[in-house]
Amino acid sequence: MMTSPSFAQQTADKLAIVEALYRFAAGIDLRDKELLASSLSENAVSDFRPAAAKAGFEYPVIEGRETIVSSLLTSLSTLDTTHSISNPRVTINDDIACVDVLVEAQHVLRNDGTRHYVMKNRYDVELARSGDIWVITRNTVDNVWRSGELAVLSAI
């Protein structure tokens, strides 16, 4: 007979799952390659197409941890970013998890702090347990609203 995880284990897992999202966001904001990489599985997939389409531009699906890290840090290199994560709803099934979360992402030109673009996005994230931590296996980003100067994202 299989036993259900204890409340304490479920709570610890939920915190660790959300912490993977914090590592992802902080890795981008701090331009910390190792921190960003620690949030992703080796074969992770990043799909920003739904959000990009609503904002009026195209962005390809990116596959593989190293490719995602390199692509994000390169495409955002001219910007200062801050990502705020809220309202995570976590579902866990053994060593696989899903989380639906809101992420507000501010993008400010490094050489002109008066120019910015803000997006409120919904992340649909799939994760897997990897030893003692959880890592993102797939992240699909859709946009709820956006404000500012889209040209700020022209480097992307």
C-alpha positions as CSV (number, residue, x, y, z in Angstrom):
1,M,0.0,0.0,0.0
2,M,1.3,3.4,-1.0
3,T,1.1,6.1,1.7
4,S,0.4,9.7,1.0
5,P,3.1,12.2,1.8
6,S,2.7,13.9,5.1
7,F,1.4,17.4,5.4
8,A,5.0,18.5,6.4
9,Q,6.4,16.8,3.3
10,Q,3.8,18.3,1.0
11,T,4.5,21.8,2.4
12,A,8.2,21.4,2.0
13,D,7.8,20.2,-1.6
14,K,5.5,23.2,-2.4
15,L,8.1,25.6,-0.9
16,A,10.9,23.9,-2.9
17,I,8.8,24.1,-6.1
18,V,8.2,27.9,-5.7
19,E,11.9,28.3,-4.7
20,A,12.8,26.9,-8.2
21,L,10.8,29.8,-9.7
22,Y,12.6,32.2,-7.4
23,R,16.0,30.8,-8.6
24,F,14.8,31.3,-12.2
25,A,13.7,34.9,-11.7
26,A,16.7,35.9,-9.6
27,G,19.1,34.2,-12.0
28,I,17.7,36.5,-14.8
29,D,17.6,39.6,-12.6
30,L,21.1,39.2,-11.2
31,R,22.5,37.9,-14.5
32,D,23.7,34.9,-12.6
33,K,24.3,32.0,-15.0
34,E,24.8,29.4,-12.3
35,L,21.7,30.4,-10.3
36,L,19.5,30.5,-13.5
37,A,20.9,27.1,-14.6
38,S,20.1,25.6,-11.2
39,S,16.4,26.2,-11.7
40,L,16.3,24.2,-15.0
41,S,16.4,20.6,-15.9
42,E,19.0,19.6,-18.6
43,N,16.2,19.2,-21.2
44,A,14.1,22.1,-20.1
45,V,11.8,23.9,-22.6
46,S,11.0,27.6,-22.4
47,D,7.9,28.7,-24.5
48,F,7.4,32.5,-24.5
49,R,5.4,32.5,-27.7
50,P,2.0,33.2,-26.2
51,A,3.2,36.3,-24.4
52,A,5.3,37.5,-27.3
53,A,2.4,37.2,-29.7
54,K,0.2,39.3,-27.5
55,A,2.9,41.9,-27.3
56,G,3.3,41.9,-31.1
57,F,6.6,40.1,-31.6
58,E,7.9,36.5,-32.2
59,Y,10.1,34.6,-29.9
60,P,11.1,31.0,-30.5
61,V,10.7,28.0,-28.2
62,I,14.0,27.4,-26.5
63,E,15.1,23.9,-25.6
64,G,17.9,22.8,-23.3
65,R,19.2,24.3,-20.1
66,E,22.4,25.7,-21.5
67,T,20.5,27.2,-24.6
68,I,17.9,28.8,-22.4
69,V,20.4,30.3,-20.0
70,S,22.5,31.7,-22.8
71,S,19.5,33.0,-24.8
72,L,17.9,34.7,-21.8
73,L,21.1,36.3,-20.5
74,T,22.1,37.4,-24.0
75,S,18.7,38.8,-25.1
76,L,18.3,40.7,-21.8
77,S,21.8,42.0,-21.6
78,T,20.9,45.6,-22.4
79,L,18.2,45.6,-19.7
80,D,17.9,45.7,-16.0
81,T,15.0,43.4,-15.0
82,T,13.0,42.7,-11.9
83,H,10.6,39.7,-11.8
84,S,8.0,39.6,-9.0
85,I,6.3,36.2,-8.4
86,S,2.9,35.9,-6.8
87,N,-0.2,33.6,-6.4
88,P,1.5,30.2,-7.0
89,R,-0.9,27.3,-7.2
90,V,1.0,24.0,-6.9
91,T,-0.1,20.5,-7.8
92,I,2.2,17.6,-7.0
93,N,2.0,14.0,-8.3
94,D,4.9,12.0,-6.9
95,D,8.1,13.5,-8.5
96,I,6.3,15.7,-11.0
97,A,4.7,19.1,-10.2
98,C,2.8,21.8,-12.0
99,V,2.5,25.4,-10.8
100,D,0.4,28.2,-12.2
101,V,1.9,31.6,-11.1
102,L,1.7,35.3,-11.9
103,V,5.0,37.0,-12.8
104,E,5.4,40.7,-13.2
105,A,8.5,41.5,-15.2
106,Q,9.9,45.0,-15.5
107,H,12.4,45.7,-18.2
108,V,14.4,49.0,-18.0
109,L,17.1,50.1,-20.5
110,R,20.4,50.1,-18.7
111,N,21.5,53.2,-20.5
112,D,18.2,55.1,-20.1
113,G,16.3,54.4,-17.0
114,T,13.3,56.4,-18.2
115,R,12.5,53.8,-20.9
116,H,10.8,50.7,-19.7
117,Y,8.4,47.9,-20.6
118,V,6.3,46.0,-17.9
119,M,4.6,42.7,-18.5
120,K,2.2,40.8,-16.1
121,N,2.5,37.2,-17.3
122,R,1.0,33.9,-16.3
123,Y,3.5,31.1,-16.1
124,D,2.4,27.5,-16.6
125,V,5.3,25.6,-15.2
126,E,6.1,21.9,-15.1
127,L,8.8,20.7,-12.7
128,A,10.5,17.5,-11.7
129,R,12.2,16.4,-8.5
130,S,16.0,16.3,-9.0
131,G,17.6,14.9,-5.9
132,D,16.8,17.4,-3.0
133,I,15.5,20.2,-5.3
134,W,12.9,20.7,-7.9
135,V,13.8,21.9,-11.4
136,I,11.7,23.4,-14.2
137,T,11.2,21.0,-17.1
138,R,8.8,23.3,-19.1
139,N,7.7,26.9,-18.8
140,T,5.0,28.4,-20.9
141,V,4.5,32.1,-20.6
142,D,1.2,33.9,-21.5
143,N,0.6,37.6,-21.1
144,V,-2.2,39.1,-19.0
145,W,-1.3,42.8,-19.6
146,R,1.6,45.0,-20.6
147,S,2.6,48.6,-20.4
148,G,5.4,50.9,-21.5
149,E,7.5,51.1,-24.6
150,L,7.7,47.9,-26.6
151,A,10.8,49.2,-28.3
152,V,12.7,48.5,-25.1
153,L,12.4,44.9,-25.9
154,S,13.8,45.3,-29.4
155,A,17.0,43.6,-28.5
156,I,15.0,40.4,-27.7
